[in-house]
Every structure is written in C-alpha cells, then in structure tokens.
Amino acid sequence: MRAARFHGKSDIRVEDVEVPKIKERDEVLVEVLWCGICGTDLHEYMVGPIVTPVHPHPLTGATLPQTLGHEFSARVVEVGPDVEDVSVGDRVAIMPAIVCGRCRFCREGLGHLCVRFACTGLSAETGGLAQYAVLKEYQVATLPDGVSDVEGAVVEPASVAAYGIDRVGIHGGDVVLVTGAGPIGVLSALYADALGATTVVIAEPNPNRAALARAVDVGPVLDPTEEGFADALAELTQGRGADVVAECSGSTPGLTTAMDSVRTRGKIVQTGLHTKPATIDAMRLSERDISYVGSWCYLITDWPRIIRMIASGKYPVAKAVTTQIPLEDVVTHGFDVLVNPTGDQLKVLVSPTSGPA
C-alpha cells in the first residue's frame, strides 16, 4: 500500500509499505477514507522530529520513519475476535490517542494526560495518511448515516476545539472571541455558536485566513492589528469585553489580544499550542480577576457526543474543509501549501485511495 512517511525535518515520502495486520484480539483493520493534515503534522515537517519518536516509544515501540495522519475517517475491513462495538463494513471516525490504561490519569478517566500517551499517526505503527491502518477497538467510533466521510475526518480537530471551549464553559448569551482563524479557531467558533453564544467574534490579521473565516459565516471577523479593533469589539460587547476568549493562534500577539479583549472576571482558554515561550502580563490576570486555563487534546471518550452534535447539524464541521487532494499530492498540494505564510487554506483532507489529480 502507499503511505506518507515522515523521515525527518522537511522529509515526507509517499512510498510503498506492507499492509498492516491485526496482531491483538481487540484490534481493528480499517481502510482510510479521508485524513486531515494537522498543525502538529506541520510542526513535525518544519522543525521535527518533535513528538515523532527517534527512539522506540515506551508504549508502542514505534520509531521513525512514521506514517503520519491522526485525523481520519475509515471503513472497517477486519476485526479481531474480541471486538464487539464495530463490524466489517462500518464507517468510523478515529480517536487516535493510545493510552496505557494503568497510570493515575488513565484510572481517573483522563486518558489524554496518560504518562505514556502515544498517538496513531505520530507515535504508532500506522497512521491515516495511508490506505490502511490498525487501531484498538476503543479508538473507533461508528458514524451514523447522517455524518459524511468528510465530516468523520474532522471529528478529531472538532473535539480539540470543543474541549478547549468546555474547559472554560460558556453560557447562552455570552460573547466569545476566538483569536486565530486556523482550523481549530474556526471549529472553536462553530462550537461556541452551537452552544448558544450570542456573538462569536474571530480575530485574524492574515487577510486570506480572514476571508476564509468570513465564508464560514459564524460571526464578525476583525483584524486585531487595525487601529479600530478595540472600538469595534467594545461596540459588540457593550464596552465590557468578551466573556470568553479561545486563544487559538499559539502566538504572543494572539495571547496579548486575548488578554486585552477579555472582560474583567472573564475566561481565556489556551487551545492553540505555543511552540516557544510566550510573554504574558501576569499582573493583568490578577487585577482583572481573569481565569487563564490550558487545554490539551480532548477527552478520549468524547467521540460519540461530538458525532451526535455533527449529525444534528448544530456543529457544521465540514465548513472548515477547504481542499481535498489525493495522497500522491500530499506534500506539494498539502504540507507545502499549509506551511506557506499566505495561509490560503484551512483544513486539507487527503484521500489515500484516489489517484493523482
């Protein structure tokens, strides 16, 4: 089969590898339908290896080269003898986290904080940027007829966005600001809207990204670098500031915008990952009684809930998808496009089974 394999910085090769086989009784073999390229994948491509293991991973034993891809939908083609939740032919969304089930965090229901956390597509034998992958039974969730294959591939980033918002919580009528209009930012805005925010504002300085965010049509999109930004936000919030801010840019300017824009006793969640230390005005947190909360991944049990929200139409995650490409073009039309600073794409989905465009 063909697979996109990460060998090192700026080195992703689409090459022939063996079709993976079920080795354990609770495993599932799937044929990948669509797989998204994540910001984590881009970080690996630009400056990695970061989380892709150079030495055997303590939980999975995986090491480079690594088949990438952890945001994907698939169809079940074979199941181990102990598998009960899915059957051959089922369409599924993949929850890529691999956890030990034994550490303190796993025992407390916080598998996303597992001390030996691994991830399909980053630190495992298989990944979604390939024709086939092998998962544990707990990693697959059945998709109902009302959820498309494309939507199924967006369940993972949609769950990241949802967990960030859930970490701080919103109430019906809240004004929510999202800093950064990447895929997680757009999905955070859509989730906040689904939960009943009265107004969802997106702050994005990149004009191409801002245009894509406006096309999603979830709320006002403002340039935080423009002189009138603070006045425009004040008008939208009756001078109070945003009740909740989801900081999704992973940048110091984005965090500064969040700090300057949240109301007194408001809440900020850090959903975007900072790859280098950020500057923060800690005094502002204290004097305005602001809550600043971190967010890591998602609850690994959350897939059924997120899938139900998508099926209801209240969480239209497919709006974040801007391009669909074949696997053979994953570097030139996928990774190279997404790392371009012009930022003219949001979520790129890859089909491992289609031929070159």
Beta strands, then each sheet from edge to edge (+ up, - down):
strand 1: 2-8
strand 2: 11-16
strand 3: 27-36
strand 4: 66-67
strand 5: 71-79
strand 6: 91-94
strand 7: 97-98
strand 8: 118-119
strand 9: 132-136
strand 10: 140-142
strand 11: 175-179
strand 12: 199-203
strand 13: 221-222
strand 14: 242-247
strand 15: 262-270
strand 16: 291-294
strand 17: 321-326
strand 18: 347-351
sheet 1: 2+ 1- 4+
sheet 2: 9+ 3- 5+ 6- 10+
sheet 3: 9+ 3- 18+ 17+
sheet 4: 7+ 8-
sheet 5: 13+ 12+ 11+ 14+ 15+ 16+
end
